Amino acid sequence: MAADSVPIPGLNNSGFSNQTVRHIAHVSVAGNRLRVRLSNAYGRGPLKIGAAHVALQSSAASIVSGSDRALTFNGNRSITIPAGALVLSDPVDLEVPAFADLAVSVYFPGTTGPITWHQLGMQTAYVSTPGDFTTAVEMPVASTATSRFVLADVEVAAAKRIGAVVALGDSITDGYGSTADADHRWPDYLSLRLNARNAKNGMAVLNQGISGNRLLHDEFGPNSSARYDRDVLAQVGVTHVIVLEGINDIGLSGALQLPAEEVSADEIIGGLQQLIERAHERKLVILGGTLTPFEGTAFPGYYTPAGELKRQAVNAWIRTKAKFDAVIDFDQAVRDPSHPTRLLPAYDSGDHLHLNDTGYKAMADSIDLKLLQGA
């Protein structure tokens, strides 16, 4: 759950005042202890957390009675997070089944102003009427959002030692175009394959996709080269990385009319090569995903024939010259065989760039599980 925020007009949040936000977090593996990480990475000042709780979700904003656990930080129920910082809760005991939906409730006692968020959550978050409702089985809901606020991740201590694979990417990894609240992003489908039927050698799947993300420039959150340490190398238990980045480097400079940020295929290749080097330095296995088709995309200025040539050049390098430990050919998995510069219509969300649920499942199904240790 990559946390990200930059002050882009119309793409910022107003924050909260004496309110509780109940997030729903879908986990991949079972365990009996967990910790929660909260982020003020892009806060404009210290952020007061009045209380935080975790429980099993029942439905919508309600939780399973008896499953609620108070989160503490250094033994305290409240904490102030410095600007730019993260905090990690103390461990709490809770039996968490594989693929469980957890409710993480955070109370903001003051007026926060805009706070760190992940704009495209593809999961409903519930915002309360005034007050601390972190312990409420049925929380009074004033509004909802499909974003995450300050919640950076949930770490479940698995009953056995397993690895974790980080999916690093943009909106295609973030799940844009999939069904909200259904957990139908391609990393979700990969998790189902890895951990189905209580697999003997399961694997945690960490989704670090940010919509609009680029490899080389900021815009919608920090570029993936800049956030690589935070979102990949620093993650607990990570053994593998799947990288799917570069299509926004090709398309967004035109769509946003930022000619100074136009990049070449060689520059994208250089950025990907650095991700490979940094992963190998940490003894991580890194898998490279080919860039998926985008001809006909509904965003003006995003697709150009010159951009398509860049995509083809980057994909050729990934397939034949890159030093990835293995290649996942997402392009081949979802393109239209009769028009390979376009998505297969059955997989297209409708904007000719993002996938629908069926398309995201096809992406996950194209991954050879033997490439992931313990699969």
Steps between C-alpha positions, in 0.01 A plus 500: 500500500733769385434832671530796271393861475605808307316837488338471157186716456191281525703202610551588864284422802365734766577271792288441809391669823395301808415201279575131471595338170447126468708346223456149366826318430507167316785274613656214309629254761375363831663577833437559867675833562508824307635853497375810321710777350364855474658768285532877520752494216343796322349677798546874533562471873471256792193275484318399820350150504253486788436126479531211257341156501501192278230236466353251256249662267145367513347706219533859386598710803414233759747266669478149642407527867786389724768543236586863581854568617639833613821600329772653714816682410783455748228387740288814452153518347574830325799638316609806308675420172763755395474647152663267250504203738332163544410312817468127562252369753586251769406141404149383589368145516219428255419187303501616140386255231652509153324758278335661803363853487623703794344824623765751607337792680694822559369794706617852420415718805607831347463671165761336282495696177608304191669176603698219344276279292482239229242648268393191303426245771243299298360425846237694695620688806238616749512845659308551824287774642693705762662289770724205579329185371808278477341243735149512350368175354262708288664830411279798409598597146485856375673439167712253309807515280687260277836615634725408790611762751828462697471118490824380344486126561388211718767244588367155591740264675449174312492174691793376292794675339404611150620755249330806363475632146462873441302613195646838404304692241251763394121502460504163325647349817283727718193344337345793312201366305442202729188459714518698825493297823548176304881463527535435128833672437760277335704472824181380675453227240867407536452470876206266446715278280792500742298441816201298376389205706743595778791429269795332666737765375293816488631851452393844611416742217561872563332737256710815458322641197430874480268632231677742268840388626805539281848357511688825448278796595265592784143605444251271672721409792877449496656325201569130545877552494468737797256283698680173430678486836181576694255286305717205402837463672373592849200265495503224759571153361532605136678245281362581153402809301280526191550829315244638256598863440557724199173548315430830681852619424402459135148642512464754778734768366266536203177461694607760757671722242839476670744488207798552732421164661491300178740206528657261253482123498867495602425714805220264608733205447765672711251554782390136492863387496559693821206322667660170399838599642351619828294181541798276429710695748248385765496143364139536384355322199360758259257418219431743217154548353461611139297816441142433394332652190354850507396593147165678494516609863230748594744750655580772243867520410591181687540269200714592199665283234836622632400386848408158364849470353642573845281231655614249241865590560467467878320167466763366260769588753306338787452180298851464358764710675391599848659335800170430669503157663199416284251670271121508540353576161191694604487655152459164333246389760253785442552633147261442213667244268333662200607851607796457739540870577157491668359314800283197430144642511390239755770629738450873440343711779377736229777760493738282293775535760377332817374146539169373636471218754539235231807672362665530839436130561664423165805699610528303823440170322789574262752489787685170534478429872827309480668838465398580856685308766280260693221507241 
